[in-house]
Amino acid sequence: MTIRENYEIAKKEYEKWGINVDEVLEQLKNVPISIHCWQGDDVAGFEVNKGELSGGIDVTGNYPGKATTPQELRADLEKALSLIPGKHRVNLHAIYAETNGEVVERDQLEPKHFENWVKWAKDQGLGLDFNPTLFSHEKAADGLTLSHPDKQIRDFWINHCIASRKIGEYFGKELGTASLTNIWIPDGYKDVPSDRLTPRQRLKESLDKIFEEEINEDYNLDAVESKLFGIGSESYVVGSHEFYLGYALKNNKLCLLDTGHFHPTETVSNKISSMLLYSDKLALHVSRPVRWDSDHVVTLDDELREIGLEIVRNNALDKVMIGLDFFDASINRIAAWTIGTRNMIKSLLYAMLVPNEHLKQLQEDGNFTERLALIEEFKTYPFGAIWDYYCEKMDVPVKETWLEEVKQYEQDVLAKRYSVLA
């Protein structure tokens, strides 16, 4: 049978439960995922004076062919985007500025250093998101930035974050879609601190200065991202979840949840409904922690499905800004983008094909037997046939056929990069 024929058969199964599959697919194609550029070059960036990775960030593996120039990175992103259904966004870090060989300190970055990214985004019909880079720098070498006891160092990073917000505003004005500018810092201590409060007071004061200038939310949205621990900050992180949750609520900022930034037994999916009661919007960085914040490529595991369900059944597709954050240098990087992003979209589609209202009513009625039975049965409903049709309809490869395009791209493009380096 053809993909369309399989789709029509599968569609009837879902229609029995009042699910209009055609409408679901129309809705899904308008949900953007913010795809992180740093998977393509192992978080290296294009600074003239590159610093070694720091801030507890590590990329393992040496798969050949990584992007080493902005042109290569954009070409790789284009290839990945051609394999992913829907129209999406690209997320940049400040270290991806293009300065034409000039040394430009991070607190001096301007929109002009991202003009090539904006031109490319316009050509591709993409939105751009942004992050100040508060790691891999001599002024972050001791693991402290916005909470640093040295005012000069704090001021440097404050000015960098202010500059980053203005770059986000520039993206929003040029591209007609608000940029999410997200602040994450590595600040913390390896061993148990003797004073937890003072660094957090300094962080709060730094953030207050960063956000003093009001920027129209039509152009830029501000987010703050927490973390539980990192390499070198195992015992104490200044910007904890509780710190940023309180700060975001009090100051009308988005609280960004990274799925790798919590205890191993703690799930982000369980936080979404609580936070939506008090915030108009929230943001995600979807990753896959393996024992710790290891940023593995996102797979369609139970937690990813549950994240999709929480977003969909709470009518929050327009309230939760979904971004990805993983980096694996042990496999083909275009494949990593493709696998992870397609899985994020699959989780949303899966959730949209579940009779959520009926299941809610079963819970309200105390009918837990039927609720559990249906949740389990829907795991083997013909979801794959719907996904295949969606990919065909969106003119991207169906099933695993995308892998052949990645292999061909590796042969035609990536192989030339590592042969030159050799």
N, C-alpha and C positions, 0 to 999 in steps of 0.2 A: 504493500500500500504506500501511497505518497504521504509526504509530511502533512499535506492539507487533509487528506482522508483520515489519518490518525488523529489530527486535531479535532475534526468534526465529531469523531466517536468519543474522544476524551471530553470534549465540551459538553456533550449530553450528560455525562456522569456528574459534572459540576452543576449543570443547570437544574438537576433534580433538587439541589439544595438552594436554589434561588440565586446562584452566582452567575452573573452575566460576564462571560469570559472575554468577549469582544471589548466590553467596556473596561475590564481590568487591564487589558493590554494597552488600550489608549491611555489609561491613567499612568501605567508603569513607564511608558516612554517619555513622560514628562518629569520623571524623578531623577535629578542629577546626582551623581556620585563624584566627590572631589578626589581626583586621582593624584597621588603624591609623586612629584617629579623625582624625588631622591632615591626611589628604587632603581632608577636607570643608571646611576653613577656611584652607588654605594655611599651616599651622603657626602660626596667630595666637594661639590660646588666649583665655582670658577674664580675664586679670589686669586689675585696675583701672588699674595703671600699666604698660601694655604697653611692652615694649622692642622695638626694631627687630631683625629676624632677624640673628643673628650665629653665630659658631662655624663658619663656612664653609658655612652652610645658605642656600640660595636657592631661591625658587619663582618660576618665570617664567610669564607669561600673565596675562590679566585676564578670563577667562570670567565672565560675569555670574552672580549668584545664589548666591555662596558663603554658608555659614552664618556668622552673626555673633552668635548667642546659643546657649546650651546646648540650648534647646528645638529650635531649627532644626537643629542638628547631630545631635541624637538622631533627629529626624524623617527627616533625610536618610539616616542609617545604617539606620533601619528600612526605608526604601524599597530601599536597596541589598541588605539582607539578604533581602528578599522575592524578589529576583531570583537569589539564589545558593543552590544546593542544599546541604543539610546544616545542622547546628547548629554555630555558630562562637563565637568570642570577640571582644571588642573591646579594643584596646590604647590606653591613655590616657597622656598626658604630664602632669606636675604642673601645667603652665600651664592645664589644663582644670578646675581647681578652681572651685567656685562659692562666693563669699564674701559675697554679698548687698551688693555695693558697698563693702565694707570692704577697705582695703589690708592684706593679710596677706603678710608676707615669706615666701619659700619655705622658710626654715628653721623657720617656725612653722606650716606646714600640718599639718592633722589629718584623721583620717577623716571628721569631720563635714562637711568641705568637699567630700566626694564622696558624700554620702548620696543625692543625687538620681540619680547615676550607678548606685549600687547598687540603688536601688528600680527604676530602669528596667531594669537587667540582670536582676533577678528576674522582672519582668513579661515580659521577652523570652526568658527561659530561657538567658541567656548567661553565660559566664565573663568576668572582667575581668583584664587585665594592666596593668602600670604601668611608668613610667619617670620618674626624677627629671629635671628640665629644667636642665641646666647650660650654657645658652646664652641669648642674648637678654636679658641682664641686665647692669646696670652693674658688678657684681662679676665679670663674665666679659669685660669690654670689651677687656682686653689679651690675650685668648686663653688665659688660664691660670685653672684652678679648683682641683682637688684637688692639683695639683702646684705651686701658686703659692708663691713664696718668702715672701710675707706670711702669717704664721700666722693672722691674723684672717680673711683671705679663705678660707684653707684650712678653717678651723673652720666658717665659714658654710656652705660646700658640704658638709662632712662632716655637719653637722647636718641639712642638707636631705636628704641621702641616707638618713640614719637615719630621718627622718620619713617618707620615701618607702617604706622597708621596712615601717614600721608600717602605712602605708596599704595596701600590698600584703597584709599579714597580715589586715587588716580585710576586704578583698575576699574572701580565701580563706575566712575564718570565715563571712561572711554568705552567700556563694554556693555553698559546699560544693565548691569546686574551687580548687586552689592557683593563686595569682597568680604570674606570672613578673615579677619586678622587675629591670629591666635598667639597668645603669649605662653610659652613654656620655659621654665628656667630649671637648671640642674641643682640649685642651691641645697646644700645639706651637709651632714657630717657623717664620717665613717663610724665614729664611736658615739656612745651615749652622751648627749650634750649636758652641760651644767646650766644652760639657760636656753629654753625653747622660745620664750616670749620675745626677747629683744630682736632677733633676726626677723621674726614675723611682723613686729612693729615697723622695722625698716622696710620690709617688702610692701606692707600696706601703704606707707608714705610714698614709696617709689611709684606704685601703681596709681595713687592719687595724682601725682604729678604727670604721669604719662597720659592720663585720661582728662586732664584739665581742659584741653582744647576739645570742644564739641565738634564732632564730625557727623554730617547728615547720614542717618542710617540707610538712606536710599543708596548710598555709595559704599559705606563701610560698616561692618558689624564687628564689635570687639568680643573676643572670647579669652578666657583664662583656663589653663589646663593643669590639673593636679597630678601628683605621682605619689606612690607609697614609699618606694625606695629605689636606689640605683647603685651602680658600681661606684664605690667611694662615698655613697650616702646611705649606707645600709641601716643605720640606726635612727636617722632623723632627716626628714625633708621639710624645708621651710614651707613650701607651697603644697600643703596637704589637701586632701579632698575637703575636709571640714573648713579649712581656711578659705579656699576658693569658692566653695558653695556659699558661704556667708558673704564673701566679698561680692560675688556676682549678684546675689539677691538684693543686697543693700544698694548696689551701684548700677543696677539695671544692665549688667553685662551677661553674655552667654557663658554658662559653665560647660566646658568641654570635657567629656569623659573618654579617656583612652582605655580600650578594653584590656590592655596589658598593665595598667597602672594601679592595680588593686591586689588584695590578698589572693592567692591561688584559688581559694574556695569562694571568693566573692564574685558575683556576676553583675555586669553592667546592665543586662536586660532587666534585672529586678529593680534598678534605680530609675528607669525611664518614666514610669507612671507616676512615681512620687514627685519627681522633679517637674513634670509637666503641670502638676497642680499649682505650682508657684512661679513657673517661668513660662513666658509666651513661646520661647524657643530654647532649644539646647543643641549642642553640637557633639558629634562623635568622631573619634579616630578609631576605626575598626582595625584591629590587629589580631594576632593569635599568639598568646603567651604559652610557652611550653616550660613549665616549672617556674619561670620568672618572666619578666618583660623582654622576651626574646624576639619579638616582632617577626614571627614566622608568617609565611604567606597564608592568607585567609582561606580556610576550607569550609565546606558546607557542613559544619558540625552542629551539635545540639545548641550551643550558645548563639551561633550566628542565626540559626533558624528562630531562636527565641527572641533575639533582637528584632528581626524582621516582624515577628508576630506582635511584639509590644508596640512597634511603630504603627503598624497597620490597624490593629484592633482598637487602638486608642485614637484613630483618625488623626495621626500626627505626621503624615507624609510631608506636609508643608510646615511643620514645626521643628522637625529634627533635621539638622544639617549633617549629612552623612559624608564623612571623609575616610580615607584609608591611610594607614601608617604601618607599613612593613618594609623590610629590606633584606633580601636574601641574595648573596653573591655566589651561592653554590649551584644555582640553576640559571638557565637563560632568563635574563631580566625582563624581556618582553613577554615571555611566557608567564613570569611571576605576576606582572600587572594584569594580564589577561585572565589567569586563573582566579586571582583574588577579586577582581572587579566583577567578573561574571558570577562568582559565587555570592557576592553581596546583592546583586540584582536578583539572582535566583531566590535568595532568602525572602526578598520582598514579594516576589511573584508567588512563592509558596504560601506566604501569609495571606495574600489577597485571594487565594483559592481555597481558603478554609471558611466554613460557615460560622464566622466569629460571633455574630449576634445570637445565633441559636445556641452556641456553646456558652455564651454569657448567661443566657436565660436558664439553661440547665443548672449552672452554678447557683443562680439566684433561687432556683426551686429546690436546691439540695439534691438534685439528681446526679450524684457523682459517678454512678455506675455508667450511665449513658454518656456522660461527658468524657470519661476516660476511654471508653470503647471507641467513640467517634474520633477523638484526638489520635488514637493509635491507628485506626483504619485509614484516616486521611493521609497517613505517612506513605501508604502504598497506592494512593489514587494516581491516575495517569498524568502526574505533573510533568513528566519528561516530554510528553507529546505536545503539551502547551508551550513549554520552553523552546522546543525545536521549531515550532511554528513561529513563535515570536522572533527568534533569531533570523529565520528565513524572511519574515515580513520586514525586519529591520535591515535586511541585506548584509548580514554578517554570517560567517561560517556556522554551520549547524553541527552539533555534537563535537567530536574531537577533530573534525576536519581543519579547524583553525591551526592545529599543531603543524600541519604540513606547510602552512604559510610562514609560520615562525621558523621552521627548519630551512625553508628557501631563503628567508631574509637573513638568517645566520650565514648561509653559504654565500649569498650575494653581497651582503653589506658588512656583517660583523667580522667575518673571516678576514676581510681586507684590513680591518683595524688591528687585529692582533698579529697579522703577518707583518705589518709595518712596525709595530712595537717590538717584535722579535728581531 
